[in-house]
Amino acid sequence: MRAPGAREVVLHVRSAVDGTVRTVPCVPSGPPTDDLGRTPWWRATTQASGGDHTWLVVDGSDPLVDPSAEAVTFVDGRPVGVVRSRPWPVRPQLGRVIAHPVVYEMHVRGFGRTFAGVRERLALVAELGVDVIELMPVHPFDTRDNYWGYMPIVWGAVHEQYAEGDDAAEELADLVAAAHEHGLAVWIDVVFNHTGEGDVRLPTWTLRGLDPSAYRHDAHGTALNDSGCGNDIDPSHPWVRSLVLEALDRYADLGVDGFRFDLASLLTRDGGELVRQIGDWAERRGVVVVAEPWDLGAYQVGRGFPDHRWPQWNDRFRDDVRGFVRGEPGTIPAMVKRVQGSPEIFDGEAWRSINFVDAHDGLCLHDLTAVTSDRHRAWDCGPALRPQQIRNHFTILLLSAGAAMFVMGDEFARTQQGHDNPYDVDGPTSWVDWTRLEAWHQLRTDVEHLLRLRRLLDHDHVHVFGVRGGPDYGYESRSLAWRSGGIYVMANAWWEPLEFTVQAEGTWVVELASSPDTVRRGDGTVVVAPRSTVVLRSVSPEDRPT
């Protein structure tokens, strides 16, 4: 255990059998590292049984949980470690490289309440045609004031309340294995940029009581807060790096196939060394690492992020597509780049762009069409147009170059009733309402159709057009067409019908239209209804319907 400057460190072990507590003094371990001849490292050895609770007391402090604990529970409002009864589970990864994956972001409790509950509904997700389920954080966290889970207590354990039994890690491993049986990879959202200790107003539970230098501070000793949570981690700290890699190894041992790093730019405050170490580790373990490349103090989308092996969330795609679909002027120059995989951002490597229109934070996809907000670039278009606008979002998202992501329930118009930040709302606002699956079954069917068509894309070669000729880059233009492999998309965000000419050789049939008012003519033109999208598929002449 690391506790530099401590005079006394004591390990406490509470028996799971009779509740008795024994204390074990820790002894300094390792060579001295300061002028007073002290070492930052302490060690204790003792017997413990499965289910025993453990905690540390440093110089008479309140109980502190070991940041390397494999399991955590709450006792009297404080976290303590739990000794595992069995070895840490080890399961294989899916072992399949997925180019330009489609990611389904999911909150365990919101989707199925527990890991086992999620497992019961995996067939629904697999039938949809996505490639990856991405679980929002599964680190242990305090549920009294948090629902999403972005306030981790320790990094390398699993949240006990997602388990139905007494071994959350085993149940997560079972979920991962079940997903693999359905052909789904599993990524998890990891939060290494801060911890649930927050700022000094919140209780000291672990790192702050052991080694405050694990956090970044200004010249006055105040913890830095570019995470918005009060205690940014110092990525240059050797112990921090060790804890991060230890946690990643544990999760990878469960069979997890990839990791999305919350506010990953905060991990580059050491010049990028930690993210490069993580990139090397990911290559060795055969897993994917994805960056959310921004925080309150940095924006690193594209070249700014120091390791180009990491795919990145692309918020430029989100903002530009939202603006186009709601009919904003001046969006075509940006939209041309977005459907091509944002080549000016990712140097022509579309696989590095994780395209999305919505995510767990902000308005969900349905609510983008039910709330008017310039900040969110959302427009309440009314109930008649709403299904069409949702389909427009899905069409552009799923038929653009690059990876794609959407949120659980978007495929049947899940709503959060306009709530854009329900991080602490554990209730119907945040849960999937499965009754909407029947009411919006046609939307789900169309999303399945789009995901099948997506397989025909050529992500490296996207040709863009206007209604005739090249794209109209004018400020008032609101139309765009593009061809990618065997798919041709026409998008009309104008409030009048527009006649598009198919500008690609071969035979093309209308495969999907977001509006029933679209008309295909025999002269190679398609009249695309207002505020709608049309998808054509290339076929051989003899396959063309008569």
C-alpha positions as CSV (number, residue, x, y, z in Angstrom):
1,M,0.0,0.0,0.0
2,R,1.2,3.5,-0.8
3,A,0.9,6.1,1.9
4,P,3.8,8.5,1.7
5,G,4.4,10.6,4.8
6,A,2.2,8.3,7.0
7,R,3.4,7.5,10.5
8,E,1.1,4.6,11.0
9,V,-0.9,2.4,8.6
10,V,-3.2,-0.3,10.0
11,L,-5.1,-2.9,8.1
12,H,-8.5,-3.9,9.6
13,V,-10.2,-7.2,8.7
14,R,-13.8,-7.9,9.8
15,S,-14.8,-11.6,9.8
16,A,-17.8,-12.5,7.6
17,V,-18.5,-15.3,10.1
18,D,-18.8,-13.6,13.5
19,G,-18.1,-9.9,12.8
20,T,-15.0,-9.7,14.9
21,V,-12.4,-7.2,13.7
22,R,-8.7,-7.7,14.0
23,T,-6.0,-5.1,13.3
24,V,-2.8,-5.8,11.5
25,P,-0.1,-3.1,11.6
26,C,1.5,-2.4,8.3
27,V,5.3,-2.1,8.1
28,P,7.3,0.2,5.8
29,S,8.4,-1.7,2.7
30,G,11.1,-0.6,0.3
31,P,14.0,1.9,0.3
32,P,13.6,5.4,1.7
33,T,12.7,8.1,-0.8
34,D,12.7,11.4,1.2
35,D,15.1,13.3,3.4
36,L,13.6,11.9,6.6
37,G,14.4,8.3,5.5
38,R,10.7,7.4,4.9
39,T,9.3,5.1,2.3
40,P,5.9,5.6,0.6
41,W,5.2,1.9,0.6
42,W,3.7,-0.2,3.4
43,R,2.9,-3.9,3.7
44,A,0.9,-6.3,5.8
45,T,0.3,-10.0,5.6
46,T,-2.6,-11.8,7.2
47,Q,-5.1,-14.6,6.8
48,A,-8.6,-13.7,5.4
49,S,-11.6,-15.6,4.1
50,G,-14.1,-15.0,1.4
51,G,-16.6,-12.3,2.3
52,D,-14.4,-10.7,5.0
53,H,-14.4,-6.9,4.9
54,T,-11.1,-5.0,4.8
55,W,-10.1,-1.3,5.2
56,L,-7.1,0.8,6.1
57,V,-6.6,3.5,8.7
58,V,-3.8,6.0,8.2
59,D,-2.7,8.0,11.2
60,G,-6.1,7.5,12.9
61,S,-8.1,8.4,9.7
62,D,-11.6,7.3,8.9
63,P,-11.7,3.9,7.1
64,L,-10.1,3.9,3.7
65,V,-10.7,1.3,1.0
66,D,-7.7,-0.2,-0.8
67,P,-7.7,1.2,-4.4
68,S,-6.6,-2.2,-5.6
69,A,-9.6,-4.0,-4.0
70,E,-11.2,-6.6,-6.2
71,A,-14.6,-6.1,-4.6
72,V,-16.3,-3.3,-2.7
73,T,-19.4,-2.9,-0.6
74,F,-20.9,-0.1,1.6
75,V,-21.1,-0.4,5.3
76,D,-22.6,2.4,7.3
77,G,-22.3,4.7,4.3
78,R,-18.6,4.0,3.7
79,P,-17.0,1.7,1.1
80,V,-14.9,-1.2,2.3
81,G,-13.0,-3.9,0.5
82,V,-14.4,-7.5,0.2
83,V,-12.2,-10.5,0.1
84,R,-13.2,-12.7,-2.9
85,S,-14.2,-16.3,-2.3
86,R,-13.0,-17.5,-5.7
87,P,-10.2,-16.5,-8.0
88,W,-10.9,-13.6,-10.4
89,P,-12.8,-15.0,-13.5
90,V,-10.8,-15.4,-16.7
91,R,-12.8,-15.6,-20.0
92,P,-11.7,-15.2,-23.6
93,Q,-12.4,-12.2,-25.8
94,L,-14.7,-12.5,-28.8
95,G,-11.5,-12.7,-30.9
96,R,-13.0,-11.0,-34.0
97,V,-11.8,-7.7,-35.5
98,I,-14.8,-5.5,-36.3
99,A,-14.1,-2.8,-38.8
100,H,-16.3,0.3,-38.5
101,P,-18.5,-1.2,-35.7
102,V,-21.9,-0.2,-34.7
103,V,-22.0,0.4,-31.0
104,Y,-25.1,0.2,-28.7
105,E,-24.6,2.2,-25.6
106,M,-26.3,0.7,-22.6
107,H,-26.8,1.4,-18.9
108,V,-27.0,-1.9,-17.0
109,R,-29.7,-0.9,-14.6
110,G,-31.6,1.2,-17.2
111,F,-31.7,-1.7,-19.7
112,G,-32.1,-4.8,-17.5
113,R,-31.6,-3.8,-13.9
114,T,-28.8,-6.4,-13.4
115,F,-26.1,-8.1,-15.5
116,A,-28.5,-11.2,-15.6
117,G,-31.4,-9.0,-16.7
118,V,-29.3,-7.6,-19.6
119,R,-28.4,-11.1,-20.6
120,E,-32.0,-12.1,-20.9
121,R,-32.5,-9.4,-23.6
122,L,-29.3,-9.9,-25.6
123,A,-31.2,-11.6,-28.4
124,L,-33.2,-8.4,-29.0
125,V,-29.9,-6.4,-29.4
126,A,-28.3,-9.1,-31.6
127,E,-31.3,-9.3,-33.9
128,L,-31.1,-5.5,-34.4
129,G,-27.7,-6.0,-36.1
130,V,-25.3,-4.0,-34.0
131,D,-21.8,-5.2,-33.4
132,V,-20.9,-4.0,-29.9
133,I,-22.7,-3.3,-26.6
134,E,-21.0,-0.6,-24.6
135,L,-21.8,-0.7,-20.9
136,M,-21.8,2.5,-19.0
137,P,-19.4,2.4,-16.0
138,V,-19.4,-0.8,-14.0
139,H,-16.8,0.4,-11.4
140,P,-18.3,0.5,-7.8
141,F,-20.0,3.8,-7.0
142,D,-22.2,5.3,-4.4
143,T,-25.8,5.0,-5.6
144,R,-27.2,7.5,-3.1
145,D,-26.4,10.4,-5.3
146,N,-25.4,8.9,-8.6
147,Y,-27.1,6.7,-11.2
148,W,-24.9,6.7,-14.3
149,G,-21.8,5.5,-12.4
150,Y,-19.2,8.1,-13.4
151,M,-18.0,8.6,-9.8
152,P,-15.9,5.4,-9.3
153,I,-14.7,4.4,-5.8
154,V,-12.0,2.1,-7.1
155,W,-11.2,1.2,-10.7
156,G,-10.6,-2.5,-10.8
157,A,-13.7,-3.9,-9.2
158,V,-17.3,-4.4,-10.3
159,H,-20.4,-2.6,-9.0
160,E,-22.1,-5.1,-6.6
161,Q,-25.7,-3.8,-7.2
162,Y,-25.6,-5.0,-10.8
163,A,-25.3,-8.6,-9.5
164,E,-28.1,-10.8,-8.3
165,G,-25.7,-13.0,-6.3
166,D,-22.5,-12.3,-4.3
167,D,-20.0,-12.2,-7.1
168,A,-20.4,-9.2,-9.4
169,A,-17.3,-9.9,-11.4
170,E,-18.5,-13.5,-12.2
171,E,-21.9,-12.2,-13.3
172,L,-20.3,-9.6,-15.6
173,A,-18.1,-12.3,-17.0
174,D,-21.2,-14.4,-17.6
175,L,-22.8,-11.5,-19.4
176,V,-19.8,-11.0,-21.6
177,A,-19.7,-14.7,-22.5
178,A,-23.4,-14.6,-23.4
179,A,-22.9,-11.6,-25.6
180,H,-20.1,-13.4,-27.4
181,E,-22.4,-16.3,-28.0
182,H,-24.7,-13.8,-29.8
183,G,-21.8,-12.5,-31.8
184,L,-21.7,-9.2,-29.9
185,A,-18.5,-7.7,-28.6
186,V,-18.6,-6.0,-25.2
187,W,-17.0,-2.6,-24.4
188,I,-17.1,-0.9,-21.0
189,D,-17.0,2.8,-20.2
190,V,-14.1,3.4,-17.8
191,V,-13.5,6.5,-15.7
192,F,-9.8,7.0,-14.9
193,N,-9.8,10.8,-15.0
194,H,-11.2,11.3,-11.5
195,T,-12.7,9.3,-8.6
196,G,-15.9,9.5,-6.6
197,E,-14.0,11.3,-3.8
198,G,-14.7,14.5,-5.7
199,D,-13.5,17.7,-4.1
200,V,-12.9,18.4,-0.4
201,R,-16.6,18.7,0.3
202,L,-17.1,15.0,-0.2
203,P,-15.8,12.2,2.1
204,T,-12.3,10.9,1.8
205,W,-12.6,7.2,0.9
206,T,-9.4,6.0,-0.7
207,L,-6.7,7.8,-2.7
208,R,-7.0,11.2,-1.1
209,G,-6.4,9.7,2.3
210,L,-3.5,7.5,1.2
211,D,-1.6,9.7,-1.3
212,P,-3.1,13.0,-2.3
213,S,-0.4,13.5,-4.9
214,A,-2.4,11.0,-7.0
215,Y,-4.5,14.1,-7.9
216,R,-3.4,17.2,-9.8
217,H,-3.1,20.4,-7.7
218,D,-2.4,24.0,-8.5
219,A,0.4,26.1,-6.9
220,H,-1.8,26.8,-3.9
221,G,-2.6,23.1,-3.3
222,T,-6.1,23.2,-4.6
223,A,-7.2,20.1,-6.6
224,L,-7.7,20.9,-10.3
225,N,-11.1,20.3,-11.8
226,D,-11.1,20.0,-15.6
227,S,-13.3,16.9,-15.1
228,G,-16.1,18.9,-13.5
229,C,-16.0,16.4,-10.5
230,G,-13.4,18.2,-8.4
231,N,-10.4,15.9,-8.4
232,D,-8.5,15.3,-11.6
233,I,-6.1,12.4,-11.5
234,D,-2.4,13.0,-12.2
235,P,-1.6,10.7,-15.2
236,S,2.2,11.2,-14.6
237,H,2.0,9.5,-11.1
238,P,3.5,6.0,-11.3
239,W,1.0,4.6,-8.8
240,V,-1.9,6.0,-10.8
241,R,-0.5,4.4,-14.0
242,S,-0.1,1.1,-12.2
243,L,-3.7,1.2,-10.9
244,V,-5.1,2.0,-14.3
245,L,-3.3,-0.8,-16.0
246,E,-4.2,-3.2,-13.2
247,A,-7.9,-2.4,-13.6
248,L,-7.8,-2.7,-17.4
249,D,-6.1,-6.1,-17.0
250,R,-8.8,-7.3,-14.7
251,Y,-11.6,-6.3,-16.9
252,A,-9.9,-7.7,-20.0
253,D,-9.6,-11.0,-18.1
254,L,-13.4,-11.1,-17.8
255,G,-13.4,-11.2,-21.6
256,V,-14.2,-7.5,-22.2
257,D,-13.3,-6.6,-25.8
258,G,-12.8,-2.8,-25.6
259,F,-12.9,0.3,-23.4
260,R,-14.3,3.8,-23.9
261,F,-12.3,6.3,-21.8
262,D,-14.4,9.0,-20.3
263,L,-12.7,12.4,-20.7
264,A,-9.6,10.7,-22.1
265,S,-7.9,14.0,-22.8
266,L,-7.4,14.4,-19.0
267,L,-5.1,11.4,-19.2
268,T,-2.8,13.3,-21.6
269,R,-1.8,16.0,-19.1
270,D,1.5,14.1,-18.8
271,G,2.3,14.7,-22.4
272,G,0.5,11.6,-23.6
273,E,2.8,9.0,-22.0
274,L,-0.1,7.2,-20.2
275,V,-2.4,6.9,-23.2
276,R,0.5,5.6,-25.3
277,Q,1.2,3.0,-22.5
278,I,-2.5,2.1,-22.7
279,G,-2.4,1.9,-26.5
280,D,0.6,-0.5,-26.2
281,W,-1.2,-2.5,-23.6
282,A,-4.4,-2.7,-25.8
283,E,-2.3,-4.1,-28.7
284,R,-0.8,-6.8,-26.5
285,R,-4.2,-7.8,-25.1
286,G,-6.1,-7.6,-28.4
287,V,-8.7,-5.1,-27.2
288,V,-10.0,-1.7,-28.5
289,V,-9.5,1.6,-26.7
290,V,-11.7,4.5,-27.6
291,A,-11.2,8.1,-26.5
292,E,-13.7,10.8,-25.5
293,P,-11.1,13.4,-26.5
294,W,-12.2,16.4,-24.5
295,D,-12.7,17.8,-21.0
296,L,-13.4,21.2,-19.5
297,G,-9.8,22.4,-20.2
298,A,-8.9,20.6,-23.5
299,Y,-10.4,19.7,-26.9
300,Q,-8.3,17.0,-28.7
301,V,-10.6,15.6,-31.4
302,G,-8.5,14.4,-34.3
303,R,-4.8,15.1,-34.4
304,G,-4.8,16.7,-30.9
305,F,-5.1,13.4,-29.2
306,P,-1.5,12.0,-28.8
307,D,-2.1,8.4,-29.8
308,H,-3.8,7.8,-33.2
309,R,-4.4,4.2,-32.6
310,W,-7.4,5.2,-30.5
311,P,-10.8,5.7,-32.3
312,Q,-12.5,8.8,-30.9
313,W,-15.9,10.0,-30.2
314,N,-16.7,12.6,-32.9
315,D,-18.8,15.4,-31.5
316,R,-18.5,17.3,-34.8
317,F,-20.6,14.7,-36.4
318,R,-23.2,15.0,-33.7
319,D,-23.5,18.7,-34.0
320,D,-23.4,19.0,-37.8
321,V,-26.0,16.2,-38.4
322,R,-28.3,17.7,-35.8
323,G,-28.1,21.1,-37.4
324,F,-28.7,19.6,-40.9
325,V,-31.7,17.5,-39.9
326,R,-33.4,20.4,-38.1
327,G,-33.0,22.5,-41.2
328,E,-30.3,25.0,-40.2
329,P,-28.7,27.0,-43.1
330,G,-25.0,26.7,-43.9
331,T,-24.5,23.0,-43.0
332,I,-23.6,21.5,-46.3
333,P,-19.8,22.1,-46.3
334,A,-19.6,20.3,-43.0
335,M,-22.0,17.6,-43.9
336,V,-20.0,16.6,-46.9
337,K,-17.1,15.9,-44.6
338,R,-19.2,14.1,-42.0
339,V,-20.6,11.5,-44.4
340,Q,-17.1,10.9,-45.6
341,G,-15.8,10.0,-42.2
342,S,-14.5,13.5,-41.3
343,P,-11.3,13.2,-43.3
344,E,-10.1,16.6,-42.4
345,I,-10.2,15.6,-38.7
346,F,-9.0,12.0,-38.9
347,D,-6.6,12.2,-41.9
348,G,-8.8,10.1,-44.1
349,E,-9.0,7.2,-41.6
350,A,-12.7,6.8,-41.2
351,W,-12.3,4.0,-38.7
352,R,-11.0,6.5,-36.2
353,S,-14.3,8.4,-36.1
354,I,-17.0,7.1,-33.7
355,N,-20.0,8.9,-35.2
356,F,-23.0,9.6,-33.0
357,V,-26.1,11.8,-32.9
358,D,-26.9,11.1,-29.2
359,A,-25.2,9.6,-26.2
360,H,-26.0,9.0,-22.5
361,D,-25.5,12.7,-21.8
362,G,-27.6,15.3,-23.6
363,L,-31.0,14.8,-25.2
364,C,-31.8,11.3,-26.4
365,L,-32.7,10.8,-30.1
366,H,-36.5,11.0,-29.7
367,D,-36.2,14.1,-27.6
368,L,-34.1,15.9,-30.2
369,T,-37.3,15.9,-32.2
370,A,-39.6,16.7,-29.2
371,V,-37.7,19.6,-27.6
372,T,-36.6,22.9,-29.1
373,S,-33.2,24.0,-28.0
374,D,-30.5,25.9,-29.8
375,R,-27.9,24.6,-27.3
376,H,-28.8,21.0,-28.2
377,R,-29.6,21.9,-31.9
378,A,-33.0,20.2,-31.3
379,W,-36.3,21.0,-32.8
380,D,-39.8,20.0,-31.6
381,C,-41.2,19.1,-35.1
382,G,-44.5,17.8,-33.8
383,P,-45.9,14.3,-33.5
384,A,-46.7,13.9,-37.2
385,L,-43.1,14.6,-38.4
386,R,-41.3,13.1,-35.5
387,P,-41.0,9.5,-36.8
388,Q,-39.7,10.8,-40.1
389,Q,-37.1,13.0,-38.4
390,I,-35.9,10.1,-36.2
391,R,-35.5,8.0,-39.3
392,N,-33.5,10.8,-41.0
393,H,-31.1,10.8,-38.1
394,F,-30.7,7.1,-38.2
395,T,-30.2,7.0,-42.0
396,I,-27.4,9.6,-41.9
397,L,-25.8,8.1,-38.9
398,L,-25.7,4.5,-40.1
399,L,-24.9,5.2,-43.7
400,S,-22.0,7.5,-43.2
401,A,-18.4,6.4,-43.2
402,G,-16.9,5.5,-39.9
403,A,-18.0,3.6,-36.8
404,A,-21.5,4.5,-35.4
405,M,-23.0,4.6,-32.0
406,F,-26.5,5.1,-30.7
407,V,-28.2,4.6,-27.3
408,M,-30.3,1.8,-25.9
409,G,-33.9,2.2,-26.9
410,D,-33.3,4.8,-29.6
411,E,-34.5,2.2,-32.1
412,F,-38.0,2.3,-30.6
413,A,-38.0,6.0,-29.6
414,R,-37.1,5.9,-26.0
415,T,-37.8,9.2,-24.3
416,Q,-36.3,10.9,-21.2
417,Q,-39.2,13.4,-21.2
418,G,-36.7,16.1,-22.3
419,H,-34.3,15.5,-19.4
420,D,-30.8,16.2,-20.8
421,N,-28.6,15.1,-17.8
422,P,-30.3,12.5,-15.7
423,Y,-27.0,11.3,-14.1
424,D,-28.7,11.0,-10.7
425,V,-32.2,9.8,-11.8
426,D,-32.8,6.2,-11.0
427,G,-36.3,5.8,-12.2
428,P,-38.6,5.6,-15.3
429,T,-37.0,8.7,-16.8
430,S,-33.7,6.8,-17.2
431,W,-35.0,3.3,-17.7
432,V,-36.0,1.7,-21.0
433,D,-39.7,1.6,-21.3
434,W,-40.2,-1.7,-23.1
435,T,-43.9,-1.0,-23.9
436,R,-42.7,1.4,-26.6
437,L,-41.2,-1.5,-28.5
438,E,-44.6,-2.5,-29.8
439,A,-45.8,1.1,-30.4
440,W,-42.6,1.9,-32.4
441,H,-42.0,-1.5,-34.0
442,Q,-41.8,0.0,-37.5
443,L,-39.0,2.2,-36.5
444,R,-37.1,-0.7,-35.1
445,T,-37.7,-2.6,-38.3
446,D,-36.3,0.2,-40.3
447,V,-33.2,0.5,-38.1
448,E,-32.6,-3.3,-38.7
449,H,-33.0,-2.6,-42.4
450,L,-30.5,0.2,-42.3
451,L,-28.0,-1.9,-40.4
452,R,-28.2,-4.6,-43.1
453,L,-27.7,-2.0,-45.8
454,R,-24.7,-0.6,-43.9
455,R,-22.8,-3.8,-44.8
456,L,-22.8,-2.6,-48.5
457,L,-20.9,0.6,-47.6
458,D,-17.3,1.3,-48.8
459,H,-16.1,3.5,-45.9
460,D,-12.9,4.5,-47.8
461,H,-14.6,5.8,-50.9
462,V,-17.6,8.1,-50.5
463,H,-18.7,10.2,-53.4
464,V,-20.9,13.3,-52.7
465,F,-23.4,15.0,-55.0
466,G,-26.2,17.6,-55.0
467,V,-29.7,17.1,-56.4
468,R,-27.9,17.4,-59.8
469,G,-24.2,17.7,-60.3
470,G,-22.0,18.4,-57.3
471,P,-23.1,19.5,-53.9
472,D,-24.7,22.9,-53.5
473,Y,-22.5,24.6,-50.9
474,G,-24.7,27.7,-50.7
475,Y,-25.7,29.0,-47.3
476,E,-29.4,28.3,-48.0
477,S,-28.7,24.8,-49.4
478,R,-30.3,22.0,-47.4
479,S,-29.8,18.9,-49.6
480,L,-27.0,16.4,-50.1
481,A,-26.6,13.0,-51.8
482,W,-23.7,10.5,-51.5
483,R,-22.7,7.1,-52.8
484,S,-20.8,4.6,-50.7
485,G,-20.2,1.1,-52.2
486,G,-23.6,-0.3,-53.2
487,I,-25.6,2.4,-51.4
488,Y,-26.8,5.8,-52.6
489,V,-28.4,8.2,-50.1
490,M,-30.5,11.3,-50.8
491,A,-31.1,13.7,-48.0
492,N,-33.6,16.6,-48.2
493,A,-33.8,18.9,-45.2
494,W,-35.7,21.5,-47.2
495,W,-39.4,22.1,-46.6
496,E,-40.4,21.4,-50.2
497,P,-40.0,18.3,-52.3
498,L,-36.7,18.2,-54.3
499,E,-36.0,16.2,-57.5
500,F,-32.7,14.3,-57.2
501,T,-31.0,12.7,-60.2
502,V,-29.1,9.4,-59.6
503,Q,-25.6,10.3,-60.5
504,A,-24.0,6.8,-60.5
505,E,-23.8,4.2,-63.1
506,G,-25.8,1.0,-62.8
507,T,-29.2,0.0,-61.7
508,W,-30.5,1.4,-58.5
509,V,-33.7,0.6,-56.6
510,V,-35.3,2.5,-53.7
511,E,-34.7,0.4,-50.7
512,L,-35.9,2.7,-47.9
513,A,-37.5,6.1,-47.6
514,S,-38.3,8.0,-44.3
515,S,-41.4,9.5,-45.9
516,P,-44.1,7.6,-47.8
517,D,-44.4,10.6,-50.2
518,T,-41.2,9.9,-52.0
519,V,-41.7,9.2,-55.8
520,R,-39.3,7.2,-57.9
521,R,-39.6,8.1,-61.6
522,G,-38.5,6.0,-64.6
523,D,-36.0,8.6,-65.9
524,G,-33.4,8.1,-63.2
525,T,-34.8,10.8,-60.9
526,V,-36.4,10.6,-57.4
527,V,-38.7,13.2,-55.9
528,V,-37.6,13.3,-52.3
529,A,-40.3,14.5,-49.9
530,P,-39.6,17.5,-47.6
531,R,-37.5,16.7,-44.6
532,S,-36.8,13.2,-45.6
533,T,-34.1,10.7,-46.7
534,V,-34.1,8.0,-49.4
535,V,-31.8,5.1,-49.6
536,L,-31.1,3.3,-53.0
537,R,-29.3,0.0,-53.4
538,S,-27.3,-1.1,-56.4
539,V,-28.7,-4.2,-58.1
540,S,-28.0,-6.1,-61.3
541,P,-30.4,-5.2,-64.1
542,E,-32.2,-8.5,-64.0
543,D,-32.9,-8.0,-60.2
544,R,-34.6,-4.7,-60.7
545,P,-38.3,-5.0,-59.7
546,T,-40.8,-4.4,-62.5
